[in-house]
Amino acid sequence: MKRGLFVLVLAALAGLALGQGAMVRVAHLSPDAPAVDVLVNGQRAITGLAFKEVTPYIPLPAAKVRVQVVPAGQDAPVVIDAELDLKVGVYYTVAATGFLAQIRPQVYTDLLSGFFPRAGFARIRVVHASPDAPAVDVAVKGGPVLFAGLPFPRASAYASVPAGTYDLEVRAAGTATVALDLPGVELEPGKVYTVFAVGSLKEGTLTVVPVVDATVLGGNR
């Protein structure tokens, strides 16, 4: 994947200073869609973004921004065309979700500004991005449910948990039926995570993509 970061940085500088802008990243979560390019206000900003890839956060002006998604290297068809109203100081994840025939944008607000883990803890949330999977629970194996009844394409709230290594399970909501085992999930102190549940349950490609949203130096804030 190549990222046209210079285009986005120029767009930010042409609008408002970084301290007055928003931070945006893009996630390709559509399991049967090809690699895509992302246009911001008509300029090709990200190229060759493949399924399961998530860009870093990039500064954009706090303003209305038009985002379009096209197949990589092409100008059409425009599979997503959305206007985002970006707010000052807010972090966003803009995700392409659903199967290609019904692909649609989802905008998630990432609560990062001022929300930091306390010493010895991490923060984690889950985004349900598997279009043919039912609502799910995410639980510690042999332990408590961390996130309950999460439907596609929703994001959970962030949860604060003690740092450590966890064996997790993704279950059909309200049942003990395990759809996906997640052994050895390491959550480091001072880090904020999003775990994207992606793929197709029917095709047997259900998996997760963990991403570090933010890191507090020293793990203590």
PALUM-971437 format. One record per atom (N, C-alpha, C, O): z, y, x. Coordinates in steps of 0.001 Angstrom, whole numbers, padded with zeros to 6 digits, always signed. Example, Ala and Ser with C-alpha at 12.3 -4.5 7.8 and 13.67 -1.06 7.14 Angstrom:
<recs>
+007800-005690+013190+007800-004500+012300+007800-003300+013200+008465-003319+014236+007080-002250+012850+007140-001060+013670+007870+000030+012900+008039+001138+013409
</recs>
This chain:
<recs>
+000000-001195+000844+000000+000000+000000+000000+001237+000873+000771+001331+001828-000839+002158+000558-000863+003448+001229-000350+004498+000254-000690+004483-000929+000454+005390+000752+001033+006418-000109+000525+007775+000336+000709+008157+001491-000113+008508-000565-000592+009841-000221+000547+010830-000286+000550+011731-001125+001522+010663+000604+002713+011497+000548+002373+012969+000751+003011+013847+000168+001368+013235+001579+001044+014638+001840+000615+015351+000575+000877+016543+000417-000049+014629-000344-000479+015248-001600+000736+015647-002419+000788+016745-002973+001717+014746-002493+002895+015033-003304+003753+016115-002671+004300+016965-003372+003871+016088-001361+004664+017113-000693+004014+018488-000884+004703+019473-001148+002703+018546-000750+002015+019813-000984+002211+020282-002418+002394+021473-002672+002170+019334-003355+002387+019712-004757+003776+020292-004941+003956+021271-005665+004769+019682-004280+006133+020185-004401+006258+021577-003793+006874+022467-004380+005666+021760-002607+005772+023060-001946+005033+024142-002720+005432+025306-002711+003953+023750-003390+003195+024732-004164+003937+025142-005424+003661+026195-005999+004878+024309-005853+005644+024626-007051+006981+025261-006695+007078+026468-006474+008006+024422-006648+009342+024934-006371+009865+024317-005088+009375+023275-004654+010842+024942-004485+011472+024390-003295+012159+023076-003647+012515+022835-004800+012341+022222-002621+012911+020897-002856+014234+020968-003594+014504+020152-004475+015071+021954-003232+016371+022062-003873+016274+022388-005347+017250+022223-006079+015118+022846-005800+014940+023191-007207+014071+022174-007935+013723+022380-009098+013715+021078-007266+012784+020128-007841+013437+018853-008315+014658+018755-008434+012579+017867-008587+013004+016543-009015+012539+015530-007976+011696+015832-007132+013101+014316-008049+012706+013226-007158+012149+012094-008014+012774+011674-008988+010972+011606-007643+010262+010621-008466+009779+009473-007593+009266+009691-006496+009946+008243-008089+009322+007082-007459+008541+006323-008517+008778+006483-009714+007612+005502-008067+006737+004765-008978+006889+003275-008707+006922+002850-007552+006980+002483-009771+007134+001029-009654+006018+000330-010421+005731+000679-011566+005396-000649-009791+004360-001470-010437+005037-002752-010921+005325-003650-010130+005288-002824-012228+006038-003949-012807+005223-004721-013826+005789-005504-014588+003909-004525-013865+003044-005238-014814+002521-006510-014150+001744-006430-013198+002938-007693-014638+002688-008929-013877+001238-009346-013744+000899-010054-012796+000369-008936-014654-001031-009372-014553-001977-008210-014265-003193-008362-014377-001437-007063-013898-002285-005911-013575-002627-005932-012088-001801-006332-011267-003839-005503-011738-004211-005433-010323-003496-004288-009622-002760-003528-010251-003714-004169-008327-003198-003014-007598-003762-001737-008212-004886-001724-008714-002977-000670-008167-003362+000564-008855-003228+001759-007924-002525+001715-006915-003926+002832-008296-003733+004150-007703-003044+005029-008743-003221+004846-009948-002265+005975-008262-001550+006895-009140-002021+008312-008840-002024+008758-007693-002417+009005-009903-002848+010400-009790-001758+011304-010350-001214+011045-011424-001446+012358-009621-000477+013353-010074-001213+014675-010234-001743+015232-009272-001235+015162-011464-001976+016399-011781-003411+016331-011265-003940+017300-010719-004026+015166-011451-005422+014984-011108-005700+014650-009664-006852+014396-009314-004683+014640-008801-004860+014322-007394-004360+012912-007109-003281+012523-007557-005158+012144-006354-004785+010769-006028-003636+010799-005033-003816+011152-003867-002448+010424-005508-001234+010581-004730-000744+009283-004101-000194+009296-002999-000937+008167-004790-000503+006856-004290-001664+005900-004454-002281+005857-005518-001975+005131-003423-003106+004212-003485-002655+002791-003184-001776+002557-002354-003283+001847-003883-003062+000434-003597-001668-000069-003887-001163-000936-003174-001037+000458-004920+000311+000005-005290+000198-001327-006017-000398-001404-007091+000765-002367-005437+000625-003720-005970+001841-004118-006800+002906-003507-006710+001657-005160-007612+002749-005690-008426+003968-005973-007555+003864-006568-006482+005128-005531-008046+006443-005684-007428+006727-004659-006343+007782-004707-005710+005791-003719-006116+006056-002671-005133+006667-001443-005811+006306-001078-006930+007595-000826-005101+008271+000382-005567+008199+001403-004439+008600+001110-003313+007697+002586-004727+007580+003613-003695+008946+004227-003394+009878+004081-004185+009069+004910-002259+010261+005736-002042+010263+006917-003022+009258+007203-003674+011404+007590-003110+011460+008825-003891+010677+009919-003175+010719+010043-001951+009964+010705-003971+009117+011768-003454+009436+013042-004230+009604+012985-005448+009524+014186-003562+009837+015438-004274+008656+015941-005085+007516+015938-004622+008950+016373-006303+007963+017017-007164+008609+018232-007824+009832+018285-007952+007813+019197-008239+008384+020361-008923+009069+019960-010229+008641+019022-010902+010119+020668-010573+010753+020487-011881+009891+021204-012903+010077+022392-013166+008952+020475-013473+007960+021053-014381+007298+019905-015131+007636+018741-014917+006374+020227-015993+005589+019192-016655+004504+018712-015703+003718+019508-015187+004468+017404-015476+003564+016790-014512+002771+015696-015219+003343+014892-015956+001470+015663-015002+000631+014628-015592+000455+013487-014598+000033+013704-013462+000779+012284-015027+000651+011092-014191-000349+010147-014839-000226+009810-016017-001339+009721-014060-002350+008771-014537-002414+007582-013582-002234+007722-012373-002674+006421-014153-002772+005190-013364-004144+004579-013593-004569+004398-014734-004839+004261-012494-006177+003661-012548-006207+002468-011598-005377+002388-010694-007157+001530-011786-007298+000451-010807-007547+001010-009411-008200+002041-009251-007023+000324-008410-007118+000814-007041-008574+001066-006646-009441+000212-006829-008818+002261-006099-010140+002616-005626-011118+003039-006689-012287+003278-006386-010673+003139-007939-011564+003500-009035-011045+004755-009749-009899+005168-009570-011918+005339-010554-011531+006492-011364-011304+006134-012828-010759+006936-013587-011715+004943-013224-011567+004490-014604-011519+002964-014598-012006+002327-013664-010925+002373-015652-010292+003051-016788-008912+003599-016426-008241+003103-015522-008512+004636-017159-007158+005174-017013-006244+004336-017898-006262+004468-019121-005446+003474-017274-004628+002544-018061-003317+003173-018497-002704+002723-019465-002883+004203-017797-001700+004962-018203-002007+006439-018024-002520+006851-016984-001692+007233-019039-001871+008684-018970-000656+009301-019646-000539+009272-020871+000239+009853-018856+001511+010327-019415+001866+011683-018826+001560+011975-017670+002516+012504-019639+003036+013788-019173+004549+013669-019048+005234+013282-019995+005056+014003-017878+006483+013926-017605+007059+015331-017537+006478+016217-016911+008184+015529-018175+008877+016812-018133+010050+016659-017174+011145+016271-017581+009821+016961-015913+010802+016719-014859+011837+017837-014813+011501+019016-014923+013102+017447-014647+014208+018401-014642+014754+018584-013225+014653+017689-012386+015318+019731-012980+015858+020071-011666+016965+019092-011269+017877+018830-012052+016880+018554-010051+017947+017738-009497+018041+016331-010046+018991+015616-009728+017076+015905-010871+017128+014582-011499+016211+013616-010740+015120+013984-010304+016682+012376-010595+015898+011302-009986+015293+010450-011100+015958+010133-012086+014015+010083-010927+013309+009299-011940+012608+008104-011290+012148+008171-010150+012540+006998-012061+011632+005895-011747+010596+005837-012853+010938+005681-014025+009322+005963-012479+008222+005836-013431+007594+004474-013203+007062+004209-012125+007651+003600-014212+007235+002217-014049+006079+001868-014975+006053+002263-016141+005124+001122-014432+004088+000502-015256+004619-000846-015722+004890-001727-014906+004769-001008-017036+005391-002218-017576+004486-002868-018613+003539-002260-019111+004809-004138-018927+004035-004886-019913+002844-005580-019277+002481-005306-018133+002242-006487-020040+000996-007100-019586-000114-006060-019643-000007-005057-020349-001187-006313-018888-002243-005323-018730-002812-004871-020081-003117-003692-020254-002956-005790-021030-003550-005443-022323-002701-004447-023103-003219-003705-023937-001383-004430-022830-000498-003482-023513+000302-002657-022509+001430-002255-022795-000267-002406-021353+000478-001718-020301+000894-000329-020774+000151+000356-021476+002085+000062-020379+002593+001357-020815+003578+001887-019783+004157+001109-019024+003774+003194-019746+004732+003755-018797+006148+003721-019369+006362+003909-020566+007082+003482-018496+008490+003627-018832+009103+004559-017801+008901+004394-016598+009847+005531-018282+010496+006487-017385+012000+006250-017449+012618+006367-018507+012568+005920-016317+014003+005664-016226+014654+006814-015451+014159+007231-014404+015757+007310-015977+016531+008322-015273+017549+007623-014395+018362+006833-014876+017501+007915-013105+018355+007254-012129+019540+008163-011820+019371+009234-011238+020731+007736-012207+021914+008584-012061+022423+008502-010626+023311+007711-010309+021845+009333-009770+022203+009317-008356+022919+010585-007924+023838+010523-007107+022526+011715-008447+023128+012979-008019+024593+013041-008435+024906+013168-009619+025488+012950-007455+026915+013068-007736+027586+011791-008190+028799+011782-008401+026820+010687-008351+027402+009419-008794+027379+008450-007609+026375+007779-007368+028496+008381-006871+028529+007570-005660+029591+006487-005783+030598+006679-006465+029372+005339-005121+030410+004307-005138+031653+004766-004390+031555+005489-003399+032814+004349-004862+034020+004624-004091+034112+003625-002942+033354+002656-002894+035022+003856-002038+035124+003042-000830+035255+001564-001185+036067+001185-002030+034440+000731-000523+034515-000715-000727+033752-001217-001929+033790-002410-002231+033056-000325-002625+032325-000696-003840+030841-000386-003688+030430+000405-002839+030057-001031-004536+028632-000738-004702+028391-000464-006173+029199-000825-007029+027254+000188-006460+026839+000375-007854+025520-000358-008053+024662-000365-007170+025366-000976-009226+024182-001781-009489+023794-001654-010956+024652-001541-011832+022485-001674-011210+021991-001768-012580+020817-002748-012575+020291-003105-011521+020425-003169-013761+019311-004103-013929+018290-003487-014870+018651-002906-015894+017007-003614-014520+015911-003209-015398+015180-004473-015852+014683-005236-015023+015117-004692-017156+014426-005857-017726+012957-005489-017877+012580-004742-018780+012122-006033-016969+010698-005695-016970+009803-006924-017112+008631-006885-016736+010348-008013-017652+009535-009204-017920+009089-009169-019379+009915-009365-020271+007802-008924-019647+007374-008626-021015+007486-009784-022002+007523-009551-023211+007540-011038-021515+007634-012157-022463+008990-012855-022411+009143-013955-022942+009963-012228-021781+011310-012792-021744+012158-012149-022839+012018-010955-023107+013039-012930-023475+013920-012355-024490+014975-011476-023843+015026-011344-022620+015812-010879-024671+016951-010131-024144+017792-011056-023265+017900-012253-023533+018381-010492-022221+019091-011315-021247+020497-010798-021001+020809-009630-021233+021339-011716-020519+022611-011374-019911+022491-011629-018415+021815-012567-017994+023138-010806-017625+023238-011051-016188+024713-011273-015887+025552-010415-016160+025017-012440-015320+026408-012834-015143+026657-013367-013747+025744-013837-013067+027914-013285-013333+028339-013968-012112+028471-015450-012450+029083-015808-013457+027903-016307-011616+027985-017745-011864+029451-018176-011901+030197-017990-010939+029840-018755-013036+031226-019161-013205+032174-018010-013440+033392-018182-013408+031605-016810-013681+032454-015632-013842+031997-014758-014996+031370-015249-015935+032298-013490-014938+032050-012604-016081+030579-012203-016213+029798-012280-015264+030236-011774-017427+028929-011172-017680+028995-009712-017231+029875-008962-017650+028059-009326-016380+028015-007950-015892+027210-007047-016822+027584-005900-017067+026094-007582-017340+025211-006825-018228+024840-007733-019388+024332-008836-019180+025089-007277-020600+024907-008129-021771+023801-007595-022671+023686-006387-022881+022977-008521-023207+022013-008188-024254+020977-007169-023847+020636-006287-024636+020465-007269-022625+019500-006276-022139+018089-006683-022549+017607-007724-022103+017399-005880-023400+016063-006241-023862+014971-005605-022977+015226-004638-022258+013780-006156-023043+012612-005538-022426+012262-004272-023204+012282-004317-024434+011949-003169-022576+011900-002849-021146+013048-001933-020733+012835-000972-019994+014254-002217-021197+015387-001322-021010+016013-001465-019631+015873-002490-018964+016702-000417-019227+017540-000428-018029+018996-000408-018462+019360+000292-019406+019822-001174-017773+021253-001141-018046+021850+000135-017478+021199+000862-016728+023084+000392-017841+023850+001421-017135+024205+000893-015748+024137-000309-015491+024581+001800-014868+025072+001366-013561+026497+000838-013706+027314+001398-014438+026775-000258-012989+028124-000816-012956+028651-000716-011529+027912-000914-010566+029934-000407-011409+030591-000358-010106+031286-001688-009860+032114-002124-010659+030941-002335-008738+031503-003659-008433+031986-003678-006987+031452-002953-006147+032994-004503-006689+033410-004624-005288+032254-005142-004438+031529-006048-004848+032089-004568-003266+031036-005033-002365+031297-006492-001990+032447-006922-001899+030223-007245-001773+030355-008653-001421+029079-009399-001721+028054-008797-002040+029143-010706-001618+028001-011565-001899+028278-012344-003183+029321-012982-003322+027327-012283-004119+027520-012860-005441+026421-013886-005742+025265-013715-005355+026815-014952-006440+025846-015851-007055+025710-015425-008514+026649-015554-009299+024533-014918-008864+024314-014391-010202+023381-015301-010993+022663-016128-010432+023413-015124-012316+022522-015854-013222+021931-014887-014234+022621-014001-014738+020657-015064-014526+020029-014384-015654+019940-015399-016787+019320-016452-016635+020554-015085-017913+020633-016018-019045+019987-015410-020286+019913-014189-020428+019524-016275-021175+019150-015801-022504+020392-015203-023143+021462-015811-023119+020253-014020-023709+021413-013261-024194+022273-014077-025146+021770-014703-026079+023560-014061-024899+024510-014723-025774+024588-016230-025623+025258-016896-026412+023913-016776-024623+023901-018225-024417+024281-018554-022976+024456-017669-022138+024403-019853-022717+024632-020327-021349+023339-020814-020705+023369-021379-019612+022202-020600-021373+020908-021059-020869+020444-020166-019729+020196-018976-019923+020331-020744-018548+019991-019973-017351+018474-019919-017196+017809-020950-017091+017936-018691-017183+016504-018499-016969+016172-018332-015498+015063-018642-015064+017143-017837-014727+016883-017582-013306+018202-017558-012556+019126-016828-012915+018275-018373-011499+019422-018352-010600+019175-017335-009499+018073-017238-008960+020221-016573-009171+020131-015576-008104+021283-015783-007130+022265-015043-007159+021163-016787-006269+022263-017047-005331+022273-016053-004177+021234-015531-003771+023463-015809-003666+023605-015038-002446+023150-013595-002522+022570-013084-001564+023399-012922-003643+023031-011511-003777+024075-010661-003045+025243-010623-003432+023638-009988-001994+024555-009201-001173+024553-007746-001613+023509-007093-001632+025719-007249-001962+025892-005852-002361+026774-005179-001321+027960-005489-001204+026190-004257-000569+026899-003615+000527+027681-002397+000042+027261-001721-000898+028814-002118+000679+029614-000961+000250+028851+000339+000452+028147+000520+001445+029006+001235-000507+028390+002544-000404+026940+002601-000818+026306+003649-000687+026390+001497-001317+024986+001487-001710+024841+001408-003239+025682+000847-003941+023751+001988-003711+023412+001971-005135+022112+001179-005271+021131+001457-004582+022116+000187-006171+020991-000732-006300+020405-000705-007706+021121-000522-008690+019080-000892-007782+018423-001301-009018+017787-002662-008772+017099-002869-007772+018026-003581-009694+017402-004908-009627+016415-004997-010785+016813-005000-011950+015124-005069-010460+014082-005192-011465+013823-006675-011728+013465-007411-010809+014001-007121-012973+013623-008480-013373+012173-008430-013834+011858-007774-014827+011288-009120-013115+009853-008985-013337+009195-010352-013455+009826-011386-013237+007898-010334-013809+007135-011568-013922+007070-012066-015346+007462-011373-016285+006567-013281-015492+006369-013886-016802+007230-015130-016945+007169-016038-016116+008034-015166-018002+008837-016358-018270+007946-017538-018604+008180-018649-018129+006918-017307-019423+006008-018382-019840+005262-018968-018656+005062-020181-018589+004850-018128-017725+004081-018593-016569+004977-019101-015448+004480-019570-014425+006281-019013-015627+007208-019498-014610+007271-018619-013376+007602-019093-012289+006954-017334-013535+006949-016425-012384+008080-015404-012450+008052-014406-011729+009071-015639-013301+010192-014719-013422+010930-014632-012092+011312-015650-011516+011125-013418-011614+011830-013191-010358+012470-011811-010399+012365-011103-011400+013121-011437-009328+013738-010115-009274+013279-009379-008026+012947-009979-007004+013274-008060-008146+012955-007176-007022+014141-006225-006857+014282-005281-007635+014989-006457-005863+016110-005539-005635+015678-004362-004771+014952-004532-003791+016125-003179-005138+015775-001950-004420+017052-001142-004210+017888-001036-005107+017189-000579-003023+018311+000326-002746+017916+001718-003223+016960+002306-002715+018646+002240-004192+018376+003577-004715+018918+004663-003798+018277+005694-003591+020105+004422-003249+020766+005432-002412+021825+004764-001567+022335+003696-001907+022144+005402-000470+023199+004924+000437+024121+006077+000764+023667+007155+001147+025427+005852+000613+026414+006839+001002+026862+006490+002415+027370+005393+002648+026682+007394+003346+027021+007107+004742+028479+006709+004867+029375+007395+004374+028698+005580+005539+030052+005116+005727+030611+004351+004556+031717+003816+004632+029835+004287+003430+030292+003542+002270+031487+004159+001589+032215+003475+000870+031701+005454+001807+032895+006086+001243+032543+007514+000832+032020+008299+001623+032837+007821-000399+032532+009174-000895+033693+009654-001729+033660+010768-002251
</recs>
